[in-house]
Amino acid sequence: GFTRMDIQKLQSEAEAGSVVAQGILGIAYLYGHDAPKDYTAALRWLTPAAERGAPRPTFHLGRMHEEGWGVPVDYKRAGHFYQRAADGDEWLAYVYLARLYRYGRGTAAGEQAALDWYEAAVSESETIAHCPELDEAREYVSSHHEPAA
């Protein structure tokens, strides 16, 4: 069955350089899953995992910068991390990038760029569980296409 994460064990693995442990630990601290919510600790562990190219920690680092969780709100920086996560096939990063373009956060509002990222999200949808972000992507795409005659 499901066991609570062993934070001590993860901590020693993360300190020993495990990218997986760093990512799990950073996300645990970021959202307060099996660990106290601690943005400083989240940043401390997500950063090295992201620097080593792990897409999911990179995405969550983007969220920290978009939301101002323990760091100043910085949409450009958030977009940089989302782009790198998307390059690593982190699905949620497609939707979060689309939103930055859609609302012109850290970039000029760009309907075409938003549409491209939402379409990328929809095209990968067979591989992901249903979620509100998928509905959002589908609605945006369908509202920006003329129905076929």
Solvent accessible surface area in square Angstrom, and as a share of the most:
residue,aa,sasa,rsa
1,G,125,1.20
2,F,179,0.75
3,T,106,0.62
4,R,174,0.63
5,M,63,0.28
6,D,78,0.41
7,I,33,0.17
8,Q,141,0.63
9,K,120,0.51
10,L,21,0.10
11,Q,37,0.17
12,S,65,0.42
13,E,66,0.30
14,A,1,0.01
15,E,106,0.48
16,A,91,0.70
17,G,25,0.24
18,S,40,0.26
19,V,35,0.20
20,V,109,0.63
21,A,2,0.01
22,Q,10,0.05
23,G,5,0.04
24,I,68,0.34
25,L,0,0.00
26,G,0,0.00
27,I,34,0.17
28,A,1,0.01
29,Y,26,0.10
30,L,2,0.01
31,Y,55,0.21
32,G,32,0.30
33,H,101,0.45
34,D,30,0.15
35,A,15,0.12
36,P,102,0.64
37,K,126,0.53
38,D,55,0.28
39,Y,65,0.25
40,T,111,0.65
41,A,16,0.12
42,A,0,0.00
43,L,56,0.28
44,R,135,0.49
45,W,12,0.04
46,L,0,0.00
47,T,46,0.27
48,P,37,0.23
49,A,0,0.00
50,A,1,0.01
51,E,127,0.57
52,R,142,0.52
53,G,50,0.48
54,A,18,0.14
55,P,45,0.28
56,R,137,0.50
57,P,10,0.07
58,T,3,0.02
59,F,2,0.01
60,H,23,0.10
61,L,4,0.02
62,G,0,0.00
63,R,46,0.17
64,M,0,0.00
65,H,12,0.05
66,E,17,0.08
67,E,75,0.34
68,G,27,0.26
69,W,56,0.20
70,G,55,0.53
71,V,22,0.13
72,P,112,0.71
73,V,84,0.48
74,D,52,0.27
75,Y,76,0.29
76,K,145,0.61
77,R,114,0.42
78,A,0,0.00
79,G,14,0.13
80,H,90,0.40
81,F,12,0.05
82,Y,0,0.00
83,Q,64,0.28
84,R,88,0.32
85,A,0,0.00
86,A,6,0.04
87,D,101,0.52
88,G,34,0.32
89,D,112,0.58
90,E,16,0.07
91,W,24,0.09
92,L,53,0.26
93,A,0,0.00
94,Y,17,0.07
95,V,0,0.00
96,Y,16,0.06
97,L,5,0.03
98,A,0,0.00
99,R,51,0.19
100,L,5,0.03
101,Y,56,0.21
102,R,86,0.31
103,Y,117,0.44
104,G,28,0.27
105,R,80,0.29
106,G,30,0.29
107,T,48,0.28
108,A,86,0.66
109,A,76,0.59
110,G,20,0.19
111,E,113,0.51
112,Q,115,0.51
113,A,31,0.24
114,A,0,0.00
115,L,17,0.09
116,D,69,0.36
117,W,51,0.18
118,Y,0,0.00
119,E,57,0.26
120,A,32,0.25
121,A,0,0.00
122,V,39,0.22
123,S,74,0.48
124,E,75,0.34
125,S,9,0.06
126,E,144,0.65
127,T,110,0.64
128,I,45,0.23
129,A,86,0.66
130,H,126,0.56
131,C,29,0.18
132,P,105,0.66
133,E,32,0.14
134,L,5,0.02
135,D,55,0.29
136,E,38,0.17
137,A,0,0.00
138,R,107,0.39
139,E,117,0.53
140,Y,16,0.06
141,V,24,0.14
142,S,77,0.50
143,S,85,0.55
144,H,65,0.29
145,H,91,0.41
146,E,157,0.70
147,P,121,0.76
148,A,103,0.80
149,A,154,1.19
